[in-house]
Amino acid sequence: MAANSNPTVRRRRLGAELRRLRLASGLKSTEAAEQLMVSQPKISHLENGRRTISPRDVRDLCAIYGVTDPQVIASLMAMAKESGQQGWWHAYGDIPQSVYIGLETDATSLHTYEPMTIPALLQTPAYADAVIGETIPLLTTEEAGARLKVRLHRQHRIYDPARPLRLWVVLDESVLRRVVGSPGIMREQLEHLNALGTEPHITVQVLPHTVGAHPGLSGQFSILKFADSSAATVVYLERFTSDLYLEKPSDVQHYGVMFDHLQALALSPGSSRDFITDVTKMYVGTAGRP
């Protein structure tokens, strides 16, 4: 999906413009919320692009912020209408992580630390199927199938010849040794991982157990950056029921420093490929998936 047809991107751009207009008017978010007769969190969510906004709310906010230019108001209302459209992933039903998928679709670079599983963008179909089926309780066959299709569709992003995603991954050694699905699936997955790691826009580093305690012990996180200067860098923390999105400069800086430390502690990309090859040998000759 092209960036300009991504509803998540439209919401973020509209939110950034509404924030700029609010700040120019001298109003605090609490004051804007009071005048619009909504909660302050709603204003924050609108400005962060986390929820859709109606053209009527845009019109009312423009009045509150003292915007009188009819062309500006019409343009913002049109953006609100377009931002309510659905992304490609909605065709598969009610899929979690819809906000994240929209961000991932438009990102120019993604730095991610993963202590538990291979990142979704680098998973083989069999590995992805096993992860979905074995980690989400009470999932129906239809729901699992929809999630698998969405996950595989997301991988188109790293193969886009016009604008491939710059992907930098740091994996804990546990990811390589945890048998997901079957030994045969693991062998295929690690071979696939090493092959992708040779691509010029994909870097894979392994963080061996021997480094001991490190900044990543608190869990998985990803840092998404965008070409649009008006789009803030986003730190994404994947959780089972409620994902977190951090955009405060202090939070982004904190996680950026954490990732820098993890990169420094991890094996080099070349040594990581050798390490992955050695672990792959554990699975050679083993049975495939039952």
C-alpha positions as CSV (number, residue, x, y, z in Angstrom):
1,M,0.0,0.0,0.0
2,A,1.3,3.4,-0.9
3,A,2.0,5.7,1.9
4,N,-0.4,8.3,0.7
5,S,-3.3,5.8,0.8
6,N,-2.5,4.6,4.4
7,P,-5.3,5.8,6.7
8,T,-3.0,5.5,9.8
9,V,-0.6,7.9,8.1
10,R,-3.4,10.3,7.3
11,R,-4.6,10.3,10.9
12,R,-1.1,11.0,12.1
13,R,-0.6,13.9,9.7
14,L,-4.0,15.3,10.6
15,G,-3.3,14.9,14.3
16,A,0.0,16.7,13.9
17,E,-1.7,19.6,12.1
18,L,-4.4,19.8,14.8
19,R,-1.7,19.8,17.5
20,R,0.1,22.6,15.7
21,L,-3.1,24.7,15.5
22,R,-3.9,24.1,19.1
23,L,-0.4,25.2,20.2
24,A,-0.6,28.3,18.0
25,S,-3.9,29.2,19.6
26,G,-2.3,29.0,23.1
27,L,-4.7,26.4,24.3
28,K,-3.8,23.4,26.5
29,S,-5.2,20.0,25.5
30,T,-7.4,20.1,28.6
31,E,-8.9,23.5,27.6
32,A,-9.5,22.2,24.1
33,A,-11.3,19.1,25.5
34,E,-13.4,21.3,27.7
35,Q,-14.6,23.5,24.9
36,L,-15.2,20.5,22.6
37,M,-17.0,18.8,25.5
38,V,-14.9,15.6,25.3
39,S,-12.3,14.0,27.5
40,Q,-8.6,15.2,27.5
41,P,-7.4,11.7,26.5
42,K,-9.6,12.0,23.3
43,I,-7.7,15.1,22.3
44,S,-4.4,13.3,22.9
45,H,-5.5,10.3,20.9
46,L,-6.7,12.5,18.0
47,E,-3.4,14.4,17.9
48,N,-1.4,11.2,18.1
49,G,-3.4,9.6,15.2
50,R,-4.6,6.8,17.4
51,R,-8.3,7.2,16.6
52,T,-10.4,8.5,13.8
53,I,-11.8,12.0,13.9
54,S,-15.0,13.1,12.3
55,P,-15.1,16.1,9.9
56,R,-17.5,17.7,12.3
57,D,-15.0,17.5,15.2
58,V,-12.4,19.0,12.9
59,R,-14.7,21.9,12.0
60,D,-15.4,22.5,15.7
61,L,-11.7,22.3,16.6
62,C,-10.9,24.8,13.9
63,A,-13.5,27.2,15.4
64,I,-12.0,26.7,18.9
65,Y,-8.5,27.3,17.6
66,G,-9.5,30.5,15.7
67,V,-8.9,29.0,12.2
68,T,-11.0,31.1,9.7
69,D,-9.5,30.2,6.3
70,P,-12.2,28.2,4.5
71,Q,-9.6,26.4,2.4
72,V,-7.6,25.2,5.4
73,I,-10.8,24.0,7.1
74,A,-12.0,22.2,4.0
75,S,-8.6,20.5,3.6
76,L,-8.5,19.3,7.2
77,M,-12.1,18.1,7.0
78,A,-11.3,16.2,3.8
79,M,-8.3,14.6,5.6
80,A,-10.6,13.6,8.4
81,K,-13.0,11.9,6.0
82,E,-10.1,10.0,4.2
83,S,-8.6,9.0,7.5
84,G,-11.8,7.1,8.4
85,Q,-11.2,4.7,5.5
86,Q,-9.8,1.3,6.3
87,G,-6.4,-0.2,5.5
88,W,-5.8,-3.4,3.6
89,W,-5.6,-5.4,6.8
90,H,-9.3,-4.7,7.7
91,A,-10.3,-6.9,4.9
92,Y,-9.3,-9.8,7.1
93,G,-11.7,-8.8,9.9
94,D,-11.0,-7.5,13.4
95,I,-7.2,-7.9,13.5
96,P,-5.2,-6.8,16.5
97,Q,-2.3,-4.4,16.1
98,S,-4.1,-2.5,13.3
99,V,-2.5,0.8,14.5
100,Y,1.0,-0.8,14.4
101,I,0.5,-2.4,11.0
102,G,-0.4,1.1,9.6
103,L,2.7,2.5,11.1
104,E,4.9,-0.4,9.9
105,T,3.5,0.1,6.4
106,D,4.7,3.7,6.2
107,A,7.9,3.4,8.2
108,T,11.3,3.9,6.5
109,S,13.2,2.1,9.2
110,L,12.5,-0.4,12.0
111,H,14.9,-1.2,14.8
112,T,13.6,-4.1,17.0
113,Y,14.8,-6.2,19.9
114,E,13.1,-9.5,20.3
115,P,13.8,-11.8,23.3
116,M,11.2,-14.5,22.6
117,T,10.4,-15.2,18.9
118,I,11.6,-14.4,15.4
119,P,10.1,-11.0,14.4
120,A,7.0,-11.3,12.4
121,L,8.5,-9.8,9.2
122,L,11.2,-12.5,9.1
123,Q,9.0,-15.5,9.9
124,T,8.5,-18.4,7.5
125,P,4.8,-19.4,7.0
126,A,5.2,-22.6,9.0
127,Y,6.9,-20.8,11.9
128,A,4.3,-18.0,11.8
129,D,1.5,-20.5,11.8
130,A,3.0,-22.3,14.9
131,V,3.5,-19.0,16.8
132,I,0.0,-17.9,16.2
133,G,-1.6,-21.3,17.0
134,E,0.5,-22.0,20.1
135,T,0.6,-18.6,21.8
136,I,-3.0,-17.4,21.5
137,P,-5.5,-19.4,23.6
138,L,-9.1,-20.0,22.3
139,L,-8.3,-18.9,18.8
140,T,-10.6,-20.4,16.2
141,T,-9.3,-21.9,12.9
142,E,-10.7,-19.0,11.0
143,E,-9.2,-16.4,13.2
144,A,-5.8,-18.1,13.1
145,G,-6.0,-18.3,9.3
146,A,-6.8,-14.6,9.0
147,R,-3.9,-13.6,11.3
148,L,-1.5,-15.7,9.3
149,K,-2.6,-14.1,6.1
150,V,-2.1,-10.6,7.6
151,R,1.3,-11.5,8.9
152,L,2.5,-12.8,5.6
153,H,1.0,-9.8,3.8
154,R,3.0,-7.5,6.1
155,Q,6.2,-9.1,4.9
156,H,5.7,-7.5,1.5
157,R,7.0,-4.4,3.1
158,I,10.6,-5.7,3.4
159,Y,10.5,-6.9,-0.3
160,D,9.2,-3.6,-1.8
161,P,11.8,-2.8,-4.5
162,A,10.8,0.9,-4.6
163,R,11.1,1.5,-0.8
164,P,12.3,-1.5,1.1
165,L,12.1,-1.2,4.9
166,R,15.5,-0.7,6.6
167,L,15.3,-3.4,9.2
168,W,17.7,-3.9,12.1
169,V,17.0,-6.8,14.4
170,V,18.7,-7.8,17.7
171,L,17.7,-11.3,18.8
172,D,18.3,-12.9,22.1
173,E,19.9,-16.4,21.8
174,S,16.8,-17.9,23.4
175,V,14.9,-17.1,20.2
176,L,17.1,-19.5,18.2
177,R,17.0,-22.3,20.8
178,R,13.3,-22.2,21.6
179,V,11.7,-24.9,19.5
180,V,8.5,-23.4,17.9
181,G,6.4,-25.9,16.0
182,S,9.0,-28.6,15.5
183,P,12.8,-29.0,15.0
184,G,12.1,-29.2,11.2
185,I,10.3,-25.9,11.3
186,M,13.1,-24.3,13.3
187,R,15.7,-25.5,10.8
188,E,13.8,-24.0,7.9
189,Q,13.3,-20.8,9.9
190,L,16.9,-20.3,10.9
191,E,18.1,-20.9,7.3
192,H,15.5,-18.4,6.1
193,L,16.7,-15.9,8.8
194,N,20.3,-16.2,7.7
195,A,19.4,-15.8,4.0
196,L,17.5,-12.6,4.8
197,G,20.4,-11.3,6.9
198,T,22.5,-11.1,3.8
199,E,20.1,-8.5,2.2
200,P,21.7,-5.0,2.2
201,H,18.7,-3.5,4.0
202,I,18.3,-6.2,6.7
203,T,20.7,-6.6,9.6
204,V,20.5,-9.4,12.1
205,Q,22.5,-9.6,15.3
206,V,22.4,-12.2,18.0
207,L,22.8,-11.4,21.7
208,P,24.4,-14.5,23.2
209,H,23.5,-15.7,26.7
210,T,27.2,-15.1,27.7
211,V,26.7,-11.3,27.8
212,G,24.7,-11.7,31.1
213,A,22.3,-9.0,32.2
214,H,21.6,-6.3,29.6
215,P,19.1,-3.4,28.9
216,G,16.8,-5.7,27.0
217,L,15.8,-7.8,30.0
218,S,12.7,-5.7,30.4
219,G,11.2,-7.1,27.2
220,Q,10.5,-6.6,23.4
221,F,10.4,-3.2,21.8
222,S,10.6,-1.7,18.4
223,I,11.5,1.8,17.1
224,L,9.8,3.1,14.0
225,K,11.1,6.1,12.0
226,F,9.4,7.8,9.1
227,A,10.5,9.9,6.1
228,D,7.8,12.5,6.8
229,S,9.5,15.1,9.1
230,S,6.1,15.8,10.7
231,A,5.7,12.2,11.8
232,A,7.3,11.6,15.2
233,T,9.4,8.5,15.8
234,V,7.4,5.8,17.6
235,V,8.4,3.2,20.2
236,Y,6.2,0.2,20.1
237,L,5.8,-2.3,23.0
238,E,3.8,-5.4,22.0
239,R,1.7,-6.7,24.9
240,F,-0.9,-9.5,25.0
241,T,-4.0,-7.4,25.5
242,S,-3.0,-3.8,25.2
243,D,0.0,-2.5,23.1
244,L,1.8,0.6,24.0
245,Y,2.9,3.4,21.7
246,L,5.4,6.0,23.0
247,E,6.2,9.2,21.2
248,K,7.5,11.5,24.0
249,P,11.1,12.6,23.0
250,S,12.4,11.4,26.4
251,D,10.9,8.0,25.9
252,V,12.2,7.7,22.3
253,Q,15.7,8.8,23.4
254,H,15.6,6.2,26.3
255,Y,14.8,3.3,24.0
256,G,17.2,4.5,21.4
257,V,20.0,4.4,23.9
258,M,18.9,0.9,25.0
259,F,19.0,-0.3,21.4
260,D,22.5,1.2,20.9
261,H,23.7,-0.7,23.9
262,L,22.1,-4.0,22.7
263,Q,23.8,-3.5,19.3
264,A,27.1,-3.0,21.0
265,L,26.7,-6.1,23.2
266,A,25.5,-8.3,20.3
267,L,27.7,-10.3,17.9
268,S,28.5,-8.6,14.6
269,P,26.3,-9.5,11.7
270,G,28.9,-11.8,10.3
271,S,29.5,-13.6,13.6
272,S,25.7,-13.7,14.1
273,R,25.3,-15.6,10.8
274,D,27.9,-18.1,12.0
275,F,26.2,-18.4,15.3
276,I,22.8,-19.1,13.7
277,T,24.4,-21.6,11.4
278,D,25.9,-23.5,14.4
279,V,22.5,-23.5,16.1
280,T,20.8,-24.7,12.9
281,K,22.9,-27.8,13.0
282,M,21.0,-28.9,16.1
283,Y,17.9,-29.3,13.9
284,V,19.4,-31.0,10.9
285,G,18.1,-34.5,10.3
286,T,15.2,-34.0,12.7
287,A,11.7,-34.8,11.8
288,G,9.5,-32.2,10.2
289,R,6.3,-30.8,11.7
290,P,3.8,-33.5,12.8
